[in-house]
Amino acid sequence: MANSFDPSQYVLATGEAIVAADAKGAIVFWNAAAARIFGQTEAEALGQSLDLIIPERLRERHWQGYDKTMSTGKTRYGDDVLRVPAIRKDGSALSIAFTVTLLRAADNSWTIVATIRDETTRWKEERALKQRIAELEAKSQQ
């Protein structure tokens, strides 16, 4: 019995955003979860810069790292889960966690693929817990 699993179906249907960008940072793939998380449809996102989801204050640092990754073909993040702020179409902030993978095309150019999860709720809960701990520690010092 042949395996009928089609990985492309997973990429399209997964609850995590899959976003791919070319060497210049133009979005070349945007799945349904990316549309749900960030608010832009696939048609709105394709061909646009990753600045679409990067807060303005973080863009310079992002592009320095991105350009270095594209020129060397290496990312220092490899298997690490990165947690950073992002923005939705409506300008609202969210907290995302993601991993990146570099893929080399036949012409030796690189495509970067990010698998992204919205962690805004978790981040807010963690922040509230830290604040509560600080308050309790301050009370116990009195």
MDTraj code that builds the backbone (N, CA, C; nanometers):
import mdtraj as md
import numpy as np

residues = "MET ALA ASN SER PHE ASP PRO SER GLN TYR VAL LEU ALA THR GLY GLU ALA ILE VAL ALA ALA ASP ALA LYS GLY ALA ILE VAL PHE TRP ASN ALA ALA ALA ALA ARG ILE PHE GLY GLN THR GLU ALA GLU ALA LEU GLY GLN SER LEU ASP LEU ILE ILE PRO GLU ARG LEU ARG GLU ARG HIS TRP GLN GLY TYR ASP LYS THR MET SER THR GLY LYS THR ARG TYR GLY ASP ASP VAL LEU ARG VAL PRO ALA ILE ARG LYS ASP GLY SER ALA LEU SER ILE ALA PHE THR VAL THR LEU LEU ARG ALA ALA ASP ASN SER TRP THR ILE VAL ALA THR ILE ARG ASP GLU THR THR ARG TRP LYS GLU GLU ARG ALA LEU LYS GLN ARG ILE ALA GLU LEU GLU ALA LYS SER GLN GLN".split()
xyz = np.array([
    [0.0848, -0.1185, 0.0000],
    [0.0000, 0.0000, 0.0000],
    [0.0889, 0.1242, 0.0000],
    [0.0714, 0.2084, -0.0964],
    [0.1527, 0.3289, -0.1098],
    [0.1054, 0.4352, -0.0114],
    [0.2013, 0.5114, 0.0378],
    [0.1698, 0.6216, 0.1279],
    [0.1102, 0.7347, 0.0455],
    [-0.0057, 0.7833, 0.0840],
    [-0.0708, 0.8899, 0.0081],
    [-0.0501, 1.0270, 0.0715],
    [0.0407, 1.0353, 0.1688],
    [0.0678, 1.1633, 0.2336],
    [0.1311, 1.2601, 0.1356],
    [0.0742, 1.3780, 0.1256],
    [0.1253, 1.4825, 0.0381],
    [0.1707, 1.5997, 0.1247],
    [0.3024, 1.6176, 0.1427],
    [0.3521, 1.7257, 0.2300],
    [0.3014, 1.8644, 0.1910],
    [0.2757, 1.8871, 0.0640],
    [0.2285, 2.0197, 0.0238],
    [0.0916, 2.0498, 0.0850],
    [0.0105, 1.9471, 0.1074],
    [-0.1182, 1.9671, 0.1726],
    [-0.0991, 2.0159, 0.3160],
    [0.0011, 1.9613, 0.3835],
    [0.0310, 2.0037, 0.5206],
    [0.0693, 2.1514, 0.5234],
    [0.1581, 2.1897, 0.4346],
    [0.2067, 2.3280, 0.4314],
    [0.0909, 2.4248, 0.4106],
    [-0.0044, 2.3863, 0.3290],
    [-0.1187, 2.4731, 0.3036],
    [-0.2185, 2.4746, 0.4183],
    [-0.2335, 2.3599, 0.4879],
    [-0.3392, 2.3459, 0.5869],
    [-0.2961, 2.3638, 0.7322],
    [-0.1675, 2.3635, 0.7616],
    [-0.1216, 2.3715, 0.9001],
    [-0.1719, 2.4986, 0.9692],
    [-0.1845, 2.4913, 1.0996],
    [-0.2268, 2.6070, 1.1775],
    [-0.1157, 2.7081, 1.2001],
    [0.0068, 2.6718, 1.1658],
    [0.1187, 2.7645, 1.1780],
    [0.1417, 2.8338, 1.0441],
    [0.1777, 2.9598, 1.0514],
    [0.2060, 3.0346, 0.9295],
    [0.3342, 2.9828, 0.8668],
    [0.3322, 2.9677, 0.7367],
    [0.4522, 2.9368, 0.6596],
    [0.4710, 3.0553, 0.5653],
    [0.5826, 3.1252, 0.5824],
    [0.6126, 3.2424, 0.5007],
    [0.7512, 3.2222, 0.4413],
    [0.7616, 3.2369, 0.3110],
    [0.8914, 3.2259, 0.2443],
    [0.9203, 3.3572, 0.1728],
    [1.0493, 3.3936, 0.1723],
    [1.0919, 3.5171, 0.1061],
    [1.2180, 3.4900, 0.0258],
    [1.2325, 3.5642, -0.0829],
    [1.3504, 3.5480, -0.1682],
    [1.4705, 3.6216, -0.1087],
    [1.5802, 3.6208, -0.1814],
    [1.7049, 3.6793, -0.1313],
    [1.6923, 3.8290, -0.1027],
    [1.5985, 3.8962, -0.1679],
    [1.5803, 4.0399, -0.1454],
    [1.4747, 4.0697, -0.0399],
    [1.4121, 3.9650, 0.0162],
    [1.3132, 3.9854, 0.1205],
    [1.1711, 4.0008, 0.0699],
    [1.1477, 3.9674, -0.0570],
    [1.0115, 3.9724, -0.1113],
    [0.9414, 3.8401, -0.0785],
    [0.8191, 3.8498, -0.0338],
    [0.7425, 3.7310, 0.0041],
    [0.7052, 3.6514, -0.1210],
    [0.7407, 3.5222, -0.1207],
    [0.7118, 3.4344, -0.2344],
    [0.6151, 3.3218, -0.1983],
    [0.5883, 3.3030, -0.0691],
    [0.4892, 3.2040, -0.0259],
    [0.4236, 3.2542, 0.1019],
    [0.2913, 3.2334, 0.1115],
    [0.2115, 3.2846, 0.2238],
    [0.0927, 3.1915, 0.2373],
    [0.0905, 3.1080, 0.3410],
    [-0.0194, 3.0119, 0.3523],
    [-0.1408, 3.0726, 0.4232],
    [-0.2470, 2.9937, 0.4350],
    [-0.3714, 3.0420, 0.4954],
    [-0.3519, 3.0846, 0.6404],
    [-0.2665, 3.0145, 0.7147],
    [-0.2425, 3.0529, 0.8543],
    [-0.1723, 3.1879, 0.8617],
    [-0.0845, 3.2182, 0.7674],
    [-0.0205, 3.3506, 0.7641],
    [-0.1267, 3.4583, 0.7425],
    [-0.2204, 3.4308, 0.6540],
    [-0.3289, 3.5265, 0.6293],
    [-0.4106, 3.5474, 0.7565],
    [-0.4406, 3.4399, 0.8273],
    [-0.5190, 3.4490, 0.9505],
    [-0.4430, 3.5251, 1.0585],
    [-0.3150, 3.4947, 1.0766],
    [-0.2355, 3.5556, 1.1836],
    [-0.2062, 3.7032, 1.1560],
    [-0.1667, 3.7341, 1.0323],
    [-0.1215, 3.8701, 1.0022],
    [-0.2277, 3.9600, 0.9380],
    [-0.3358, 3.8995, 0.8862],
    [-0.4450, 3.9800, 0.8329],
    [-0.4372, 4.0142, 0.6852],
    [-0.3280, 3.9812, 0.6186],
    [-0.3172, 4.0048, 0.4750],
    [-0.3497, 3.8762, 0.4002],
    [-0.4225, 3.8889, 0.2925],
    [-0.4481, 3.7725, 0.2093],
    [-0.3194, 3.7339, 0.1367],
    [-0.3202, 3.6158, 0.0797],
    [-0.2046, 3.5729, 0.0002],
    [-0.1782, 3.6729, -0.1121],
    [-0.2833, 3.7174, -0.1811],
    [-0.2669, 3.8125, -0.2912],
    [-0.2064, 3.9448, -0.2439],
    [-0.2429, 3.9882, -0.1240],
    [-0.1877, 4.1128, -0.0698],
    [-0.0416, 4.0977, -0.0298],
    [-0.0023, 3.9789, 0.0164],
    [0.1321, 3.9587, 0.0704],
    [0.2359, 3.9231, -0.0360],
    [0.1977, 3.8413, -0.1331],
    [0.2962, 3.7959, -0.2321],
    [0.3596, 3.9140, -0.3048],
    [0.4927, 3.9101, -0.3133],
    [0.5683, 4.0153, -0.3799],
    [0.6019, 4.1327, -0.2899],
    [0.5390, 4.1407, -0.1730],
    [0.5660, 4.2501, -0.0793],
    [0.6910, 4.2197, 0.0038],
    [0.7496, 4.3225, 0.0585],
    [0.8636, 4.3093, 0.1484],
    [0.8184, 4.2492, 0.2816],
    [0.9100, 4.1808, 0.3481],
    [0.8822, 4.1303, 0.4824],
    [0.8520, 4.2436, 0.5806],
    [0.8818, 4.3677, 0.5420],
    [0.8457, 4.4826, 0.6252],
    [0.6961, 4.4834, 0.6555],
    [0.6203, 4.4112, 0.5769],
    [0.4766, 4.3966, 0.5969],
    [0.4437, 4.3505, 0.7389],
    [0.5320, 4.2697, 0.7985],
    [0.5049, 4.2136, 0.9316],
    [0.6091, 4.2525, 1.0367],
    [0.7093, 4.3306, 0.9968],
    [0.8169, 4.3690, 1.0881],
    [0.7920, 4.5104, 1.1418],
    [0.7857, 4.5258, 1.2740],
    [0.7687, 4.6612, 1.3290],
    [0.8817, 4.7529, 1.2815],
    [0.8478, 4.8767, 1.2521],
    [0.9450, 4.9709, 1.1957],
    [1.0721, 4.9808, 1.2796],
    [1.0584, 4.9815, 1.4122],
    [1.1748, 4.9990, 1.5000],
    [1.2729, 4.8815, 1.4917],
    [1.2301, 4.7674, 1.4376],
    [1.3162, 4.6492, 1.4288],
    [1.3688, 4.6224, 1.2881],
    [1.3262, 4.7009, 1.1914],
    [1.3603, 4.6716, 1.0518],
    [1.5094, 4.6799, 1.0223],
    [1.5755, 4.7823, 1.0700],
    [1.7186, 4.7967, 1.0389],
    [1.7966, 4.6743, 1.0874],
    [1.7742, 4.6337, 1.2100],
    [1.8435, 4.5165, 1.2649],
    [1.8063, 4.3896, 1.1881],
    [1.6774, 4.3773, 1.1558],
    [1.6335, 4.2604, 1.0788],
    [1.7072, 4.2510, 0.9464],
    [1.7106, 4.3620, 0.8716],
    [1.7702, 4.3588, 0.7378],
    [1.9213, 4.3390, 0.7420],
    [1.9881, 4.3855, 0.8448],
    [2.1314, 4.3582, 0.8586],
    [2.1539, 4.2076, 0.8682],
    [2.0782, 4.1421, 0.9544],
    [2.0909, 3.9975, 0.9695],
    [2.0463, 3.9227, 0.8458],
    [1.9402, 3.9677, 0.7849],
    [1.8863, 3.9022, 0.6649],
    [1.9880, 3.9074, 0.5517],
    [2.0434, 4.0261, 0.5271],
    [2.1414, 4.0416, 0.4191],
    [2.2648, 3.9557, 0.4437],
    [2.3088, 3.9487, 0.5686],
    [2.4238, 3.8643, 0.6013],
    [2.3916, 3.7174, 0.5750],
    [2.2737, 3.6752, 0.6143],
    [2.2316, 3.5366, 0.5911],
    [2.2276, 3.5063, 0.4415],
    [2.1732, 3.5962, 0.3637],
    [2.1641, 3.5730, 0.2186],
    [2.3007, 3.5738, 0.1514],
    [2.3927, 3.6536, 0.2001],
    [2.5258, 3.6580, 0.1374],
    [2.6126, 3.5391, 0.1771],
    [2.5907, 3.4848, 0.2972],
    [2.6734, 3.3732, 0.3435],
    [2.6060, 3.2374, 0.3262],
    [2.4730, 3.2375, 0.3140],
    [2.4004, 3.1110, 0.3070],
    [2.3950, 3.0406, 0.4417],
    [2.4188, 3.1164, 0.5475],
    [2.4170, 3.0594, 0.6828],
    [2.3348, 3.1492, 0.7739],
    [2.2595, 3.0836, 0.8609],
    [2.1868, 3.1576, 0.9629],
    [2.2387, 3.1139, 1.0980],
    [2.2558, 3.2083, 1.1854],
    [2.3055, 3.1724, 1.3181],
    [2.1944, 3.1168, 1.4056],
    [2.0720, 3.1183, 1.3547],
    [1.9597, 3.0719, 1.4344],
    [1.9251, 2.9256, 1.4127],
    [1.9598, 2.8683, 1.2977],
    [1.9417, 2.7265, 1.2730],
    [1.8187, 2.6653, 1.3351],
    [1.8374, 2.5921, 1.4434],
    [1.7275, 2.5206, 1.5085],
    [1.6632, 2.6000, 1.6212],
    [1.7107, 2.7207, 1.6454],
    [1.6567, 2.8009, 1.7551],
    [1.5158, 2.8512, 1.7241],
    [1.4345, 2.8600, 1.8266],
    [1.3044, 2.9239, 1.8149],
    [1.3244, 3.0706, 1.8516],
    [1.2903, 3.1578, 1.7603],
    [1.3047, 3.3012, 1.7825],
    [1.1711, 3.3574, 1.8275],
    [1.1746, 3.4487, 1.9208],
    [1.0534, 3.5145, 1.9694],
    [1.0721, 3.6649, 1.9520],
    [0.9840, 3.7244, 1.8713],
    [0.9961, 3.8666, 1.8401],
    [0.8579, 3.9295, 1.8249],
    [0.8519, 4.0613, 1.8339],
    [0.7265, 4.1308, 1.8038],
    [0.7042, 4.1319, 1.6521],
    [0.5795, 4.1428, 1.6126],
    [0.5429, 4.1555, 1.4712],
    [0.4211, 4.2475, 1.4646],
    [0.3761, 4.2761, 1.3421],
    [0.2583, 4.3607, 1.3260],
    [0.1596, 4.2962, 1.2289],
    [0.0332, 4.3245, 1.2557],
    [-0.0751, 4.2795, 1.1680],
    [-0.1076, 4.3893, 1.0665],
    [-0.1895, 4.3549, 0.9714],
    [-0.2320, 4.4493, 0.8685],
    [-0.2923, 4.5760, 0.9291],
    [-0.3687, 4.5596, 1.0372],
    [-0.4334, 4.6745, 1.1004],
    [-0.3389, 4.7555, 1.1889],
    [-0.2110, 4.7161, 1.1937],
    [-0.1113, 4.7886, 1.2726],
    [-0.0988, 4.7405, 1.4154],
    [-0.1848, 4.6490, 1.4570],
    [-0.1764, 4.5997, 1.5951],
    [-0.0550, 4.5079, 1.6111],
    [-0.0047, 4.5072, 1.7328],
    [0.1147, 4.4289, 1.7637],
    [0.0772, 4.2865, 1.8017],
    [0.1672, 4.1954, 1.7733],
    [0.1545, 4.0589, 1.8206],
    [0.2934, 4.0058, 1.8515],
    [0.2973, 3.8988, 1.9252],
    [0.4226, 3.8325, 1.9591],
    [0.4255, 3.7009, 1.8836],
    [0.5350, 3.6765, 1.8101],
    [0.5449, 3.5533, 1.7326],
    [0.6680, 3.4732, 1.7747],
    [0.6591, 3.3436, 1.7536],
    [0.7724, 3.2534, 1.7702],
    [0.7894, 3.1838, 1.6363],
    [0.9152, 3.1691, 1.5920],
    [0.9342, 3.1066, 1.4617],
    [1.0705, 3.0400, 1.4498],
    [1.0787, 2.9497, 1.3540],
    [1.2052, 2.8890, 1.3138],
    [1.2271, 2.9244, 1.1674],
    [1.3523, 2.9229, 1.1252],
    [1.3841, 2.9540, 0.9857],
    [1.4625, 2.8402, 0.9222],
    [1.4405, 2.8260, 0.7937],
    [1.5123, 2.7275, 0.7127],
    [1.5577, 2.7972, 0.5860],
    [1.6815, 2.7705, 0.5452],
    [1.7323, 2.8242, 0.4190],
    [1.7259, 2.7161, 0.3125],
    [1.6715, 2.7511, 0.1965],
    [1.6648, 2.6586, 0.0844],
    [1.7385, 2.7195, -0.0339],
    [1.8239, 2.6394, -0.0988],
    [1.8996, 2.6884, -0.2148],
    [1.8262, 2.6491, -0.3426],
    [1.8061, 2.7475, -0.4287],
    [1.7408, 2.7244, -0.5575],
    [1.8422, 2.6756, -0.6604],
    [1.7937, 2.6306, -0.7735],
    [1.8796, 2.5807, -0.8809],
    [1.9788, 2.6866, -0.9282],
    [1.9413, 2.8151, -0.9182],
    [2.0316, 2.9230, -0.9622],
    [2.1265, 2.9686, -0.8506],
    [2.1322, 2.8902, -0.7411],
    [2.2180, 2.9168, -0.6252],
    [2.1712, 3.0331, -0.5385],
    [2.0542, 3.0895, -0.5658],
    [2.0007, 3.1928, -0.4772],
    [1.9343, 3.1246, -0.3581],
    [1.9115, 3.2010, -0.2533],
    [1.8523, 3.1465, -0.1319],
    [1.7086, 3.1927, -0.1149],
    [1.6291, 3.1053, -0.0587],
    [1.4950, 3.1379, -0.0126],
    [1.4945, 3.1059, 0.1357],
    [1.4367, 3.1938, 0.2135],
    [1.4257, 3.1675, 0.3565],
    [1.2799, 3.1366, 0.3874],
    [1.2588, 3.0317, 0.4641],
    [1.1242, 2.9886, 0.4993],
    [1.1111, 2.9950, 0.6511],
    [1.0082, 3.0640, 0.6962],
    [0.9809, 3.0743, 0.8397],
    [0.8506, 3.0013, 0.8714],
    [0.8554, 2.9233, 0.9779],
    [0.7358, 2.8601, 1.0328],
    [0.7030, 2.9382, 1.1591],
    [0.5861, 3.0031, 1.1588],
    [0.5537, 3.1051, 1.2581],
    [0.4282, 3.0682, 1.3375],
    [0.4358, 3.0949, 1.4656],
    [0.3223, 3.0715, 1.5561],
    [0.2925, 3.2026, 1.6287],
    [0.1644, 3.2342, 1.6433],
    [0.1221, 3.3523, 1.7192],
    [0.1266, 3.3162, 1.8672],
    [0.2123, 3.3844, 1.9426],
    [0.2253, 3.3584, 2.0857],
    [0.1831, 3.4792, 2.1690],
    [0.0992, 3.5626, 2.1127],
    [0.0576, 3.6843, 2.1816],
    [-0.0084, 3.6534, 2.3156],
    [-0.0996, 3.5585, 2.3180],
    [-0.1691, 3.5244, 2.4421],
    [-0.0708, 3.4728, 2.5459],
    [0.0182, 3.3830, 2.5067],
    [0.1178, 3.3288, 2.5991],
    [0.2074, 3.4401, 2.6512],
    [0.2501, 3.5295, 2.5636],
    [0.3381, 3.6390, 2.6023],
    [0.2691, 3.7304, 2.7041],
    [0.1417, 3.7622, 2.6792],
    [0.0673, 3.8487, 2.7727],
    [0.0509, 3.7807, 2.9086],
    [0.0215, 3.6512, 2.9066],
    [0.0077, 3.5774, 3.0328],
    [0.1395, 3.5744, 3.1093],
    [0.2490, 3.5506, 3.0387],
    [0.3806, 3.5477, 3.1024],
    [0.4156, 3.6850, 3.1597],
    [0.3856, 3.7887, 3.0853],
    [0.4125, 3.9249, 3.1315],
    [0.3319, 3.9570, 3.2577],
    [0.2040, 3.9181, 3.2597],
    [0.1188, 3.9410, 3.3766],
    [0.1707, 3.8640, 3.4974],
    [0.2170, 3.7412, 3.4756],
    [0.2722, 3.6617, 3.5862],
    [0.3993, 3.7264, 3.6421],
    [0.4846, 3.7734, 3.5550],
    [0.6076, 3.8396, 3.6004],
    [0.5742, 3.9656, 3.6806],
    [0.4756, 4.0401, 3.6340],
    [0.4347, 4.1608, 3.7055],
    [0.3787, 4.1246, 3.8426],
    [0.2991, 4.0197, 3.8471],
    [0.2408, 3.9764, 3.9755],
    [0.3497, 3.9307, 4.0719],
    [0.4481, 3.8582, 4.0224],
    [0.5599, 3.8137, 4.1066],
    [0.6349, 3.9340, 4.1623],
    [0.6595, 4.0331, 4.0771],
    [0.7290, 4.1539, 4.1217],
    [0.6491, 4.2259, 4.2299],
    [0.5174, 4.2322, 4.2123],
    [0.4329, 4.2966, 4.3128],
    [0.4392, 4.2214, 4.4457],
    [0.4313, 4.0884, 4.4394],
    [0.4353, 4.0081, 4.5615],
    [0.5712, 4.0194, 4.6300],
    [0.6783, 4.0207, 4.5527],
    [0.8127, 4.0366, 4.6108],
    [0.8253, 4.1728, 4.6769],
    [0.7702, 4.2765, 4.6140],
    [0.7763, 4.4111, 4.6720],
    [0.6989, 4.4156, 4.8038],
    [0.5840, 4.3486, 4.8084],
    [0.5046, 4.3446, 4.9330],
    [0.5795, 4.2711, 5.0428],
    [0.6467, 4.1622, 5.0061],
    [0.7170, 4.0840, 5.1091],
    [0.8395, 4.1582, 5.1621],
    [0.8883, 4.2567, 5.0919],
    [1.0050, 4.3363, 5.1340],
    [0.9645, 4.4459, 5.2317],
    [0.8352, 4.4751, 5.2404],
    [0.7890, 4.5863, 5.3246],
    [0.7876, 4.5505, 5.4697],
])
top = md.Topology()
chain = top.add_chain()
for i, resn in enumerate(residues, 1):
    res = top.add_residue(resn, chain, resSeq=i)
    for name in ("N", "CA", "C"):
        top.add_atom(name, md.element.get_by_symbol(name[0]), res)
traj = md.Trajectory(xyz[None], top)
